[in-house]
Amino acid sequence: MRTHISQRLPDLVGAGLVTALGIFAYVQGAGYDMGTIREMGPGYFPRILSVGLILMGLLYAFVAWRAEPVSFGEERPAPLSVLIICASLVVFALLIERNGLVPAIFFSTFLSTFASDKRHIPTALLLSALTALACAAIFVWGLSLPFKYFAI
């Protein structure tokens, strides 16, 4: 039995964290008015989302308990790759206010492509441009969020 749990421990811990996050969100959202389906209050979405998180965490725990244990390779991500991904997040945070959504997405995506061993500059430029345009289309045009395309 001990071997059974130790082989599934990473999945069970992940399931526990998702469930705990859902419970925390539910408790935090309980102070807000729920409203009705027709007139949703400020607590409606957080509670629905937290119940979904709780159910997903419990389902994940059930699946992890019932499935065959997964053995992970001994490979670890390269420290440089982790650093590059973190740097791309910092670049996004620094550029979004000053330069706008499109440059922030473009440069953070372009930088993050260098975390891979298979670097190809033309592909990285195309991926970055398409991602920036897709984000502009979704968030600015589609959802009408108040982001600037480019800061002037």
C-alpha contacts under 8 A as a table, 3 or more apart, distances in Angstrom:
res1	aa1	res2	aa2	distance
1	M	4	H	4.99
1	M	5	I	6.54
2	R	5	I	5.34
2	R	6	S	6.19
3	T	6	S	5.08
3	T	7	Q	6.02
4	H	7	Q	5.50
4	H	8	R	6.58
5	I	8	R	5.21
5	I	9	L	5.76
6	S	9	L	4.99
7	Q	10	P	7.81
7	Q	69	P	5.83
7	Q	70	V	7.57
8	R	11	D	5.55
8	R	12	L	6.11
8	R	64	A	6.51
8	R	65	W	6.89
8	R	69	P	5.95
8	R	70	V	7.69
9	L	12	L	5.01
9	L	13	V	5.92
10	P	13	V	5.20
10	P	14	G	6.18
11	D	14	G	5.04
11	D	15	A	6.14
11	D	60	Y	7.74
11	D	61	A	7.10
11	D	64	A	5.88
12	L	15	A	4.98
12	L	16	G	6.07
12	L	60	Y	7.81
12	L	61	A	5.52
12	L	64	A	6.47
12	L	65	W	7.57
13	V	16	G	4.95
13	V	17	L	6.14
14	G	17	L	5.10
14	G	18	V	6.27
14	G	57	G	7.92
15	A	18	V	5.21
15	A	19	T	6.14
15	A	56	M	8.00
15	A	57	G	4.61
15	A	58	L	6.60
15	A	60	Y	5.51
15	A	61	A	5.14
16	G	19	T	5.08
16	G	20	A	5.95
16	G	57	G	6.48
16	G	58	L	7.87
16	G	61	A	7.40
17	L	20	A	5.00
17	L	21	L	6.04
17	L	57	G	7.64
18	V	21	L	5.13
18	V	22	G	6.25
18	V	53	L	6.29
18	V	54	I	6.82
18	V	56	M	7.52
18	V	57	G	5.03
19	T	22	G	5.06
19	T	23	I	6.24
19	T	53	L	6.19
19	T	54	I	4.51
19	T	55	L	7.46
19	T	56	M	7.45
19	T	57	G	4.58
19	T	58	L	6.60
20	A	23	I	5.05
20	A	24	F	6.07
20	A	54	I	7.46
21	L	24	F	5.05
21	L	25	A	6.11
21	L	50	S	7.70
21	L	53	L	7.34
21	L	54	I	7.75
22	G	25	A	5.12
22	G	26	Y	6.11
22	G	49	L	7.72
22	G	50	S	4.35
22	G	51	V	6.41
22	G	52	G	7.53
22	G	53	L	4.81
22	G	54	I	4.87
23	I	26	Y	5.05
23	I	27	V	6.19
23	I	50	S	6.63
23	I	51	V	7.83
23	I	54	I	6.58
24	F	27	V	5.22
24	F	28	Q	6.17
25	A	28	Q	5.07
25	A	29	G	5.99
25	A	46	P	6.75
25	A	47	R	7.22
25	A	50	S	5.52
26	Y	29	G	5.11
26	Y	30	A	6.00
26	Y	46	P	6.85
26	Y	47	R	5.31
26	Y	50	S	5.31
26	Y	51	V	7.14
27	V	30	A	5.19
27	V	31	G	7.66
28	Q	31	G	6.54
29	G	32	Y	5.66
29	G	43	G	5.40
29	G	46	P	5.75
29	G	47	R	6.00
30	A	33	D	7.65
30	A	43	G	6.78
30	A	47	R	7.32
31	G	43	G	7.46
32	Y	41	G	7.48
32	Y	42	P	5.94
32	Y	43	G	4.56
33	D	41	G	5.33
33	D	42	P	6.00
33	D	43	G	5.23
33	D	44	Y	7.33
34	M	40	M	6.54
34	M	41	G	4.88
34	M	42	P	6.50
34	M	43	G	4.66
34	M	44	Y	4.61
34	M	47	R	7.97
35	G	39	E	5.81
35	G	40	M	4.65
35	G	41	G	4.32
35	G	42	P	7.73
35	G	43	G	7.58
35	G	44	Y	6.58
36	T	39	E	5.03
36	T	40	M	5.11
36	T	41	G	7.13
36	T	44	Y	7.94
37	I	40	M	5.53
40	M	43	G	7.86
40	M	44	Y	5.81
41	G	44	Y	5.46
42	P	45	F	7.06
42	P	46	P	7.89
43	G	46	P	5.56
43	G	47	R	6.12
44	Y	47	R	5.46
44	Y	48	I	6.23
45	F	48	I	5.14
45	F	49	L	5.95
46	P	49	L	5.12
46	P	50	S	5.93
47	R	50	S	5.01
47	R	51	V	6.07
48	I	51	V	5.23
48	I	52	G	6.25
49	L	52	G	5.04
49	L	53	L	6.24
50	S	53	L	4.92
50	S	54	I	6.15
51	V	54	I	5.06
51	V	55	L	6.16
52	G	55	L	5.15
52	G	56	M	6.04
53	L	56	M	5.06
53	L	57	G	6.01
54	I	57	G	5.13
54	I	58	L	6.21
55	L	58	L	5.16
55	L	59	L	6.04
56	M	59	L	4.99
56	M	60	Y	5.93
57	G	60	Y	5.00
57	G	61	A	6.16
58	L	61	A	5.04
58	L	62	F	6.18
59	L	62	F	5.03
59	L	63	V	6.13
60	Y	63	V	5.14
60	Y	64	A	5.97
61	A	64	A	5.04
61	A	65	W	6.03
62	F	65	W	5.16
62	F	66	R	6.20
63	V	66	R	5.19
63	V	67	A	5.81
64	A	67	A	5.46
64	A	68	E	7.91
64	A	69	P	7.85
77	P	81	S	6.82
77	P	82	V	7.00
78	A	81	S	5.26
78	A	82	V	6.60
79	P	82	V	5.17
79	P	83	L	6.17
80	L	83	L	4.99
80	L	84	I	6.09
80	L	115	A	7.25
81	S	84	I	5.06
81	S	85	I	6.27
81	S	114	F	7.56
81	S	115	A	4.27
81	S	116	S	6.98
82	V	85	I	5.22
82	V	86	C	6.26
82	V	115	A	7.28
83	L	86	C	5.12
83	L	87	A	6.04
84	I	87	A	4.93
84	I	88	S	6.16
84	I	111	L	7.00
84	I	112	S	6.15
84	I	114	F	7.12
84	I	115	A	5.82
85	I	88	S	5.09
85	I	89	L	6.56
85	I	111	L	7.66
85	I	112	S	5.30
85	I	115	A	6.63
86	C	89	L	5.22
86	C	90	V	6.42
87	A	90	V	4.98
87	A	91	V	6.08
87	A	111	L	7.86
88	S	91	V	4.98
88	S	92	F	6.22
88	S	107	F	7.61
88	S	108	S	4.49
88	S	109	T	7.03
88	S	111	L	5.66
88	S	112	S	5.65
89	L	92	F	5.11
89	L	93	A	6.29
89	L	108	S	6.49
90	V	93	A	5.06
90	V	94	L	6.14
91	V	94	L	5.14
91	V	95	L	6.04
91	V	104	A	7.08
91	V	107	F	7.25
91	V	108	S	5.82
92	F	95	L	5.26
92	F	96	I	5.89
92	F	104	A	4.85
92	F	105	I	6.45
92	F	107	F	7.35
92	F	108	S	5.41
93	A	96	I	5.72
93	A	97	E	7.64
93	A	104	A	7.67
94	L	97	E	6.88
94	L	98	R	7.33
94	L	104	A	7.94
95	L	98	R	5.41
95	L	99	N	5.27
95	L	100	G	6.71
95	L	101	L	7.96
95	L	103	P	7.10
95	L	104	A	4.97
96	I	99	N	5.72
96	I	100	G	4.85
96	I	101	L	5.48
96	I	103	P	7.60
96	I	104	A	5.16
97	E	100	G	5.89
97	E	151	A	7.77
98	R	151	A	6.11
99	N	103	P	6.26
99	N	104	A	6.89
99	N	150	F	5.57
99	N	151	A	4.56
99	N	152	I	7.40
100	G	103	P	6.06
100	G	104	A	6.32
100	G	147	F	7.08
100	G	148	K	5.09
100	G	149	Y	5.15
100	G	150	F	4.27
100	G	151	A	4.85
101	L	104	A	5.23
101	L	105	I	6.08
101	L	132	A	7.59
101	L	136	A	7.05
101	L	147	F	6.42
101	L	148	K	6.02
101	L	149	Y	5.14
101	L	150	F	6.47
102	V	105	I	5.35
102	V	106	F	5.95
102	V	132	A	5.09
102	V	133	L	6.89
102	V	135	C	7.78
102	V	136	A	6.64
102	V	149	Y	5.46
102	V	150	F	6.38
103	P	106	F	4.95
103	P	107	F	5.97
103	P	132	A	7.44
103	P	150	F	6.99
104	A	107	F	5.53
104	A	108	S	6.05
105	I	108	S	5.33
105	I	109	T	5.91
105	I	128	S	7.30
105	I	131	T	7.12
105	I	132	A	5.17
105	I	135	C	7.80
106	F	109	T	5.35
106	F	110	F	6.02
106	F	128	S	4.79
106	F	129	A	5.90
106	F	131	T	7.04
106	F	132	A	5.27
107	F	110	F	4.95
107	F	111	L	5.97
107	F	128	S	7.18
108	S	111	L	5.17
108	S	112	S	6.11
109	T	112	S	5.11
109	T	113	T	6.41
109	T	127	L	7.67
109	T	128	S	5.28
109	T	131	T	7.60
110	F	113	T	5.43
110	F	114	F	7.37
110	F	124	A	5.77
110	F	125	L	6.45
110	F	127	L	7.65
110	F	128	S	5.36
111	L	114	F	5.72
111	L	115	A	7.77
112	S	115	A	5.58
113	T	116	S	6.00
113	T	119	R	6.89
113	T	124	A	6.18
114	F	117	D	7.40
114	F	119	R	6.00
116	S	119	R	6.16
119	R	124	A	7.63
120	H	123	T	5.50
120	H	124	A	6.10
121	I	124	A	4.95
121	I	125	L	6.10
122	P	125	L	5.14
122	P	126	L	6.21
123	T	126	L	5.10
123	T	127	L	5.99
124	A	127	L	5.09
124	A	128	S	5.99
125	L	128	S	5.12
125	L	129	A	6.12
126	L	129	A	5.18
126	L	130	L	6.09
127	L	130	L	5.25
127	L	131	T	5.98
128	S	131	T	5.16
128	S	132	A	6.09
129	A	132	A	5.18
129	A	133	L	6.17
130	L	133	L	5.14
130	L	134	A	5.96
131	T	134	A	5.07
131	T	135	C	6.09
132	A	135	C	5.21
132	A	136	A	6.19
133	L	136	A	5.04
133	L	137	A	6.08
134	A	137	A	5.01
134	A	138	I	6.07
135	C	138	I	5.10
135	C	139	F	5.77
135	C	140	V	7.70
136	A	139	F	5.46
136	A	140	V	5.22
136	A	141	W	6.72
136	A	149	Y	6.96
137	A	140	V	5.80
137	A	141	W	4.97
137	A	142	G	5.96
138	I	141	W	5.94
138	I	142	G	4.69
138	I	143	L	6.17
139	F	142	G	5.73
139	F	143	L	4.99
139	F	144	S	6.25
139	F	145	L	5.65
139	F	147	F	7.75
140	V	143	L	5.86
140	V	144	S	4.71
140	V	145	L	5.06
140	V	146	P	6.71
140	V	147	F	6.20
140	V	148	K	7.97
141	W	144	S	5.27
141	W	145	L	7.72
148	K	151	A	6.17
